[in-house]
Amino acid sequence: MEEKRHTSSHYEKELQQIKDGLIYLGALTEKAIQDAMQALSGRDSELAKKVIGADDEIDRLDTDIEERCIKILALRQPTAIDLRFITTAIKITGHLERIGDMAVNIAEKALQLNEEPQLKPYIDLPRMSDLVGQMIKESLDSFIRADLNLAENVRRTEQVIDDLNEQIFRELLTFMMEDSKAIHRALLIMQVSKNMERIADHAKGIADMVTYMVTGECVRHQTCGIEA
């Protein structure tokens, strides 16, 4: 989709600042996820604490971008594709802020798990971390480029994350059944996996909003667009 040129260069700059802000916010959330997983797999509790502390910056950027969007809505009164762009950006920054919260949750679980003997090698969790990081990047790229193919790829990857989460759940259930002493650690690892699944859900939510922005079609719920 070819970008519309505006008569106001200042308006163009305002829209570009929102794009740049979302890209930066996405990069921060990707790093938070990677660092949280490294804190777990590398048993690095200091890194986990840094992830928790860095969430303040993600929250600040979320608020800043949302305020910029609201200001444009109020002063520029955008229409058509610009209106969908701004409203989509507001929803995307909310998704990214919640992804940051999920990274904090993982870091907090890492702090607890690092205090105990490791239950099992972390193999699938780092893979999930890499995949959700890719999903975040691709979902934001699809937004910036208005690329429906990238958005669809994000939706396909979400199923891979769901499958890995189910696989980890079944494996940990076996650990808990065989040794009651493993229950606490297994539950913490399950929560890490569940947080990864929720991150994937938020990345898919961004991809769904891109489809709406480009086509006007709602794909978030199966009932969207269906008459009663």
C-alpha positions as CSV (number, residue, x, y, z in Angstrom):
1,M,0.0,0.0,0.0
2,E,1.5,3.3,-1.1
3,E,1.8,5.8,1.7
4,K,-0.3,8.9,1.4
5,R,1.6,12.2,1.2
6,H,0.3,15.1,3.3
7,T,0.4,18.8,2.5
8,S,1.7,19.4,6.0
9,S,5.3,18.3,6.5
10,H,4.8,18.7,10.3
11,Y,1.9,16.3,10.1
12,E,4.1,13.8,8.3
13,K,6.7,14.2,11.0
14,E,4.2,13.6,13.7
15,L,3.1,10.3,12.1
16,Q,6.7,9.3,11.6
17,Q,7.5,9.9,15.2
18,I,4.7,7.5,16.2
19,K,6.2,4.9,13.8
20,D,9.7,5.4,15.2
21,G,8.3,5.2,18.8
22,L,6.6,1.9,18.2
23,I,9.7,0.4,16.6
24,Y,11.8,1.5,19.6
25,L,9.2,0.2,22.0
26,G,9.0,-3.1,20.1
27,A,12.8,-3.4,20.3
28,L,12.7,-2.8,24.1
29,T,10.1,-5.5,24.6
30,E,12.1,-7.9,22.4
31,K,15.2,-7.3,24.5
32,A,13.2,-7.7,27.7
33,I,12.0,-11.1,26.6
34,Q,15.5,-12.2,25.5
35,D,17.1,-11.0,28.7
36,A,14.4,-12.6,30.9
37,M,15.0,-15.9,29.2
38,Q,18.8,-15.5,29.5
39,A,18.3,-14.8,33.2
40,L,16.5,-18.1,33.5
41,S,18.6,-20.3,31.2
42,G,21.9,-18.7,32.5
43,R,20.7,-18.6,36.1
44,D,21.5,-14.9,36.1
45,S,19.4,-13.3,38.8
46,E,21.1,-9.9,38.4
47,L,19.9,-9.8,34.8
48,A,16.4,-10.7,35.9
49,K,16.4,-7.7,38.2
50,K,17.5,-5.5,35.4
51,V,14.6,-6.7,33.3
52,I,12.2,-5.8,36.1
53,G,13.7,-2.4,36.6
54,A,13.7,-1.6,32.8
55,D,9.9,-2.0,32.6
56,D,9.5,1.6,33.8
57,E,10.9,2.8,30.5
58,I,8.5,0.6,28.5
59,D,5.6,2.0,30.6
60,R,6.8,5.6,30.0
61,L,7.0,5.1,26.2
62,D,3.6,3.4,26.1
63,T,2.1,6.5,27.7
64,D,4.1,8.9,25.5
65,I,3.0,7.3,22.3
66,E,-0.6,7.1,23.3
67,E,-0.6,10.8,24.2
68,R,1.0,11.6,20.8
69,C,-1.8,9.7,19.1
70,I,-4.6,11.3,21.1
71,K,-3.1,14.8,20.3
72,I,-3.1,14.0,16.6
73,L,-6.7,12.8,16.8
74,A,-7.7,16.0,18.6
75,L,-5.8,18.5,16.5
76,R,-5.6,16.9,13.1
77,Q,-8.9,15.1,13.0
78,P,-7.5,12.4,10.6
79,T,-9.8,10.5,8.2
80,A,-9.7,7.3,6.3
81,I,-6.4,5.4,6.4
82,D,-4.8,8.0,8.7
83,L,-7.6,7.5,11.3
84,R,-7.1,3.7,11.2
85,F,-3.4,4.2,11.4
86,I,-3.7,6.2,14.6
87,T,-6.3,4.1,16.3
88,T,-4.2,1.0,15.4
89,A,-1.1,2.5,16.8
90,I,-2.9,3.2,20.1
91,K,-3.9,-0.5,20.4
92,I,-0.5,-1.7,19.4
93,T,1.3,0.3,22.1
94,G,-1.1,-1.3,24.6
95,H,-0.1,-4.8,23.3
96,L,3.6,-3.9,23.6
97,E,3.2,-2.6,27.2
98,R,1.5,-5.9,28.2
99,I,4.3,-7.8,26.5
100,G,6.7,-5.9,28.7
101,D,4.7,-7.0,31.7
102,M,4.9,-10.6,30.6
103,A,8.7,-10.3,30.4
104,V,8.7,-9.0,33.9
105,N,6.7,-12.0,35.0
106,I,9.2,-14.3,33.4
107,A,12.1,-12.5,35.1
108,E,10.3,-12.8,38.5
109,K,9.9,-16.6,37.9
110,A,13.6,-16.8,37.0
111,L,14.5,-15.2,40.3
112,Q,12.6,-18.0,42.1
113,L,13.8,-20.8,40.0
114,N,17.4,-19.7,40.2
115,E,17.3,-20.2,44.0
116,E,16.6,-23.9,43.5
117,P,18.3,-26.9,41.7
118,Q,17.4,-26.8,38.0
119,L,14.6,-29.3,37.3
120,K,15.4,-29.9,33.7
121,P,17.5,-28.4,30.8
122,Y,15.7,-25.5,29.2
123,I,15.4,-26.4,25.5
124,D,11.9,-25.5,24.3
125,L,11.6,-22.3,26.4
126,P,14.5,-20.5,24.6
127,R,13.0,-21.6,21.3
128,M,9.7,-20.1,22.3
129,S,11.6,-16.9,23.3
130,D,13.2,-16.7,19.9
131,L,9.9,-17.3,18.1
132,V,7.9,-14.7,20.1
133,G,10.7,-12.2,19.5
134,Q,10.4,-12.9,15.8
135,M,6.6,-12.5,16.0
136,I,6.9,-9.1,17.7
137,K,9.4,-7.9,15.0
138,E,7.3,-9.2,12.1
139,S,4.0,-7.8,13.5
140,L,5.6,-4.3,13.8
141,D,7.2,-4.6,10.4
142,S,3.8,-5.6,9.0
143,F,2.3,-2.4,10.6
144,I,5.0,-0.1,9.3
145,R,4.9,-1.6,5.8
146,A,1.1,-2.3,5.8
147,D,2.2,-5.9,4.8
148,L,-0.6,-8.4,5.1
149,N,1.7,-11.3,4.3
150,L,3.8,-10.6,7.3
151,A,0.7,-10.3,9.5
152,E,-0.5,-13.7,8.3
153,N,3.0,-15.2,9.0
154,V,2.7,-14.0,12.6
155,R,-0.7,-15.7,13.0
156,R,0.8,-19.0,11.7
157,T,3.7,-18.8,14.2
158,E,1.3,-18.4,17.0
159,Q,0.1,-22.0,16.5
160,V,3.7,-23.2,16.9
161,I,3.9,-21.4,20.2
162,D,0.6,-23.0,21.3
163,D,2.0,-26.5,20.4
164,L,5.2,-25.9,22.3
165,N,3.3,-24.7,25.4
166,E,1.2,-27.8,25.4
167,Q,4.2,-30.0,25.0
168,I,6.0,-28.4,27.9
169,F,2.8,-28.7,30.0
170,R,2.6,-32.5,29.4
171,E,6.3,-33.0,30.1
172,L,6.2,-31.1,33.4
173,L,3.0,-32.9,34.4
174,T,5.0,-36.1,34.2
175,F,7.7,-34.6,36.4
176,M,5.1,-33.7,39.0
177,M,3.5,-37.1,39.0
178,E,6.9,-38.8,39.5
179,D,8.3,-36.6,42.2
180,S,6.2,-34.3,44.5
181,K,9.3,-32.3,45.3
182,A,9.3,-31.1,41.7
183,I,5.8,-29.6,41.8
184,H,6.8,-26.1,42.8
185,R,9.5,-25.8,40.2
186,A,7.4,-27.4,37.5
187,L,4.6,-24.9,38.2
188,L,6.9,-22.0,37.9
189,I,8.2,-23.3,34.6
190,M,4.7,-23.8,33.4
191,Q,4.0,-20.1,34.2
192,V,7.0,-19.1,32.2
193,S,5.7,-21.1,29.2
194,K,2.2,-19.6,29.7
195,N,3.7,-16.1,29.6
196,M,5.4,-16.9,26.3
197,E,2.1,-18.1,25.0
198,R,0.4,-14.8,26.1
199,I,3.2,-12.8,24.4
200,A,2.4,-14.7,21.2
201,D,-1.3,-13.8,21.6
202,H,-0.4,-10.1,21.9
203,A,1.9,-10.3,18.8
204,K,-1.0,-11.9,16.9
205,G,-3.3,-9.1,18.2
206,I,-0.9,-6.6,16.6
207,A,-1.1,-8.6,13.3
208,D,-4.9,-8.6,13.5
209,M,-4.9,-4.9,14.0
210,V,-2.7,-4.5,10.9
211,T,-5.3,-6.4,8.8
212,Y,-8.0,-4.1,10.1
213,M,-5.9,-1.0,9.4
214,V,-5.2,-2.1,5.8
215,T,-8.5,-3.7,4.8
216,G,-11.0,-2.5,7.4
217,E,-11.7,-6.2,8.1
218,C,-11.9,-7.3,11.7
219,V,-10.2,-10.7,12.2
220,R,-9.8,-10.6,16.0
221,H,-13.0,-12.6,16.7
222,Q,-14.7,-15.2,14.6
223,T,-18.0,-13.4,15.0
224,C,-16.7,-10.1,13.6
225,G,-18.7,-9.1,10.5
226,I,-21.2,-11.9,11.0
227,E,-24.8,-10.7,11.2
228,A,-27.0,-12.1,13.9
